[in-house]
């Protein structure tokens, strides 16, 4: 099931709010500025919440693991995108 561009259910919203601290802890652990990187990781975090509820096979790992992997991927993609930009 494709989860992108679908609103969170009420249960997913509550779960995302309860676990939002993971986003802040992850960025702090990586030494990244919250104001600069929040927009990069938050959408991937929310997608991982949806995936957690809609793909039971993910439950063999902790949600924290799924969310951190998703955020790591988002950061990696953003850094790669920035490196491809033409420097003026």
Backbone as CSV, one residue per row, in Angstrom:
resi,resn,N_x,N_y,N_z,CA_x,CA_y,CA_z,C_x,C_y,C_z
1,UNK,0.839,-1.176,0.000,0.000,0.000,0.000,0.890,1.246,0.000
2,UNK,0.597,2.165,-0.869,1.361,3.409,-0.948,0.873,4.353,0.149
3,UNK,1.813,4.836,0.978,1.427,5.669,2.109,1.720,7.140,1.893
4,UNK,2.500,7.482,0.892,2.808,8.881,0.663,1.551,9.641,0.282
5,UNK,1.486,10.891,0.723,0.392,11.794,0.407,-0.946,11.334,0.967
6,UNK,-0.927,10.533,2.003,-2.145,10.140,2.689,-2.095,10.734,4.090
7,UNK,-3.199,11.294,4.561,-3.187,11.863,5.911,-3.039,10.768,6.964
8,UNK,-2.463,11.150,8.091,-2.342,10.219,9.203,-3.721,9.980,9.812
9,UNK,-3.953,8.757,10.256,-5.175,8.474,11.006,-5.025,9.080,12.390
10,UNK,-6.093,9.111,13.154,-6.018,9.663,14.514,-5.052,8.865,15.378
11,UNK,-5.055,7.569,15.227,-4.139,6.717,15.994,-2.695,7.014,15.597
12,UNK,-2.450,7.155,14.299,-1.102,7.472,13.814,-0.663,8.846,14.299
13,UNK,-1.586,9.815,14.308,-1.262,11.151,14.800,-0.843,11.107,16.259
14,UNK,-1.612,10.389,17.065,-1.292,10.276,18.494,0.059,9.595,18.698
15,UNK,0.312,8.555,17.925,1.585,7.835,18.013,2.738,8.736,17.598
16,UNK,2.561,9.497,16.512,3.596,10.412,16.033,3.897,11.478,17.087
17,UNK,2.872,12.011,17.712,3.066,13.025,18.755,3.779,12.442,19.968
18,UNK,3.382,11.252,20.373,3.981,10.618,21.548,5.456,10.279,21.330
19,UNK,5.831,10.033,20.099,7.211,9.632,19.795,8.015,10.726,19.096
20,UNK,7.494,11.937,19.043,8.162,13.043,18.357,9.555,13.329,18.917
21,UNK,9.753,13.023,20.195,11.054,13.239,20.814,12.172,12.521,20.058
22,UNK,11.834,11.453,19.346,12.830,10.702,18.583,13.490,11.596,17.539
23,UNK,12.715,12.476,16.912,13.241,13.383,15.892,14.291,14.297,16.510
24,UNK,13.943,14.919,17.625,14.867,15.852,18.277,16.110,15.147,18.794
25,UNK,15.931,13.981,19.391,17.082,13.220,19.888,18.004,12.786,18.751
26,UNK,17.409,12.359,17.649,18.211,11.900,16.517,19.061,13.038,15.951
27,UNK,18.434,14.199,15.747,19.189,15.339,15.212,20.276,15.776,16.180
28,UNK,19.977,15.786,17.469,20.979,16.161,18.473,22.136,15.162,18.479
29,UNK,21.808,13.885,18.396,22.839,12.835,18.378,23.764,12.988,17.172
30,UNK,23.191,13.375,16.043,23.985,13.574,14.825,24.681,14.937,14.795
31,UNK,24.390,15.788,15.779,25.004,17.109,15.836,24.458,18.051,14.775
32,UNK,23.212,17.850,14.393,22.594,18.672,13.348,21.648,19.685,13.983
33,UNK,21.639,20.882,13.429,20.797,21.962,13.926,19.328,21.637,13.667
34,UNK,18.527,21.688,14.726,17.110,21.367,14.618,16.402,22.273,13.617
35,UNK,16.683,23.569,13.674,16.017,24.523,12.782,16.357,24.267,11.310
36,UNK,17.567,23.825,11.059,18.018,23.610,9.674,17.552,22.268,9.107
37,UNK,17.515,21.231,9.923,17.274,19.877,9.426,15.889,19.317,9.730
38,UNK,15.105,20.012,10.535,13.791,19.505,10.920,12.919,19.213,9.704
39,UNK,12.845,20.168,8.784,12.011,19.976,7.591,12.488,18.809,6.728
40,UNK,13.770,18.530,6.780,14.321,17.428,5.982,13.859,16.084,6.537
41,UNK,13.862,15.950,7.869,13.587,14.641,8.462,12.133,14.410,8.860
42,UNK,11.375,15.465,9.127,10.045,15.261,9.705,9.101,14.524,8.767
43,UNK,9.171,14.797,7.486,8.263,14.112,6.564,8.594,12.630,6.466
44,UNK,9.869,12.308,6.522,10.260,10.893,6.501,9.874,10.217,7.813
45,UNK,9.958,10.960,8.906,9.518,10.434,10.200,8.026,10.090,10.150
46,UNK,7.232,11.019,9.620,5.791,10.786,9.543,5.459,9.617,8.615
47,UNK,6.211,9.490,7.558,6.024,8.342,6.664,6.362,7.039,7.389
48,UNK,7.380,7.068,8.235,7.732,5.859,8.986,6.628,5.508,9.992
49,UNK,5.937,6.509,10.544,4.791,6.242,11.417,3.708,5.507,10.623
50,UNK,3.393,6.015,9.450,2.388,5.351,8.613,2.806,3.929,8.271
51,UNK,4.031,3.763,7.883,4.521,2.429,7.518,4.450,1.480,8.714
52,UNK,4.759,1.986,9.901,4.736,1.169,11.119,3.349,0.565,11.341
53,UNK,2.315,1.363,11.096,0.951,0.882,11.304,0.431,0.064,10.139
54,UNK,0.912,0.316,8.958,0.347,-0.321,7.769,1.148,-1.519,7.261
55,UNK,2.345,-1.704,7.808,3.188,-2.831,7.407,3.621,-3.614,8.650
56,UNK,2.803,-4.546,9.097,3.102,-5.295,10.329,4.454,-6.019,10.313
57,UNK,4.973,-6.316,9.136,6.277,-6.995,9.066,7.388,-6.163,9.701
58,UNK,7.178,-4.844,9.818,8.187,-3.966,10.427,8.253,-4.126,11.938
59,UNK,7.267,-4.759,12.534,7.199,-4.863,13.988,8.245,-5.791,14.584
60,UNK,9.028,-6.447,13.740,10.122,-7.247,14.295,11.270,-6.354,14.755
61,UNK,11.220,-5.059,14.410,12.173,-4.066,14.887,11.443,-3.047,15.742
62,UNK,12.177,-2.336,16.582,11.570,-1.253,17.363,11.239,-0.099,16.427
63,UNK,10.194,0.657,16.785,9.835,1.812,15.968,10.997,2.793,15.876
64,UNK,11.705,2.968,16.957,12.849,3.870,16.974,13.848,3.524,15.868
65,UNK,14.079,2.254,15.655,14.994,1.795,14.610,14.470,2.176,13.229
66,UNK,13.194,1.964,12.998,12.580,2.291,11.709,12.642,3.793,11.455
67,UNK,12.293,4.582,12.468,12.276,6.040,12.318,13.684,6.583,12.079
68,UNK,14.653,6.100,12.832,16.028,6.598,12.676,16.599,6.225,11.315
69,UNK,16.300,5.031,10.835,16.756,4.633,9.507,16.155,5.540,8.443
70,UNK,14.876,5.853,8.593,14.198,6.728,7.630,14.814,8.132,7.655
71,UNK,15.074,8.646,8.840,15.661,9.987,8.948,17.096,10.009,8.423
72,UNK,17.844,8.946,8.674,19.208,8.856,8.147,19.185,8.895,6.622
73,UNK,18.232,8.192,6.026,18.090,8.191,4.579,17.727,9.581,4.056
74,UNK,16.830,10.273,4.755,16.432,11.621,4.338,17.619,12.577,4.374
75,UNK,18.427,12.475,5.411,19.608,13.341,5.529,20.607,13.018,4.429
76,UNK,20.835,11.739,4.192,21.754,11.322,3.146,21.309,11.830,1.780
77,UNK,20.021,11.709,1.499,19.490,12.191,0.218,19.647,13.700,0.089
78,UNK,19.412,14.431,1.164,19.540,15.888,1.126,20.993,16.299,0.909
79,UNK,21.922,15.635,1.575,23.343,15.957,1.396,23.792,15.655,-0.034
80,UNK,23.309,14.551,-0.595,23.645,14.220,-1.981,23.072,15.266,-2.932
81,UNK,21.855,15.697,-2.680,21.227,16.719,-3.503,22.013,18.021,-3.429
82,UNK,22.428,18.400,-2.234,23.202,19.633,-2.073,24.545,19.547,-2.779
83,UNK,25.146,18.376,-2.788,26.461,18.238,-3.435,26.365,18.327,-4.960
84,UNK,25.172,18.058,-5.501,24.982,18.144,-6.943,24.633,19.548,-7.419
85,UNK,24.303,20.429,-6.491,23.927,21.789,-6.874,25.155,22.548,-7.360
86,UNK,24.941,23.355,-8.374,26.022,24.169,-8.935,26.355,25.290,-7.965
87,UNK,27.624,25.407,-7.641,28.089,26.466,-6.749,28.322,27.721,-7.556
88,UNK,27.722,28.836,-7.133,27.901,30.101,-7.853,28.809,31.024,-7.092
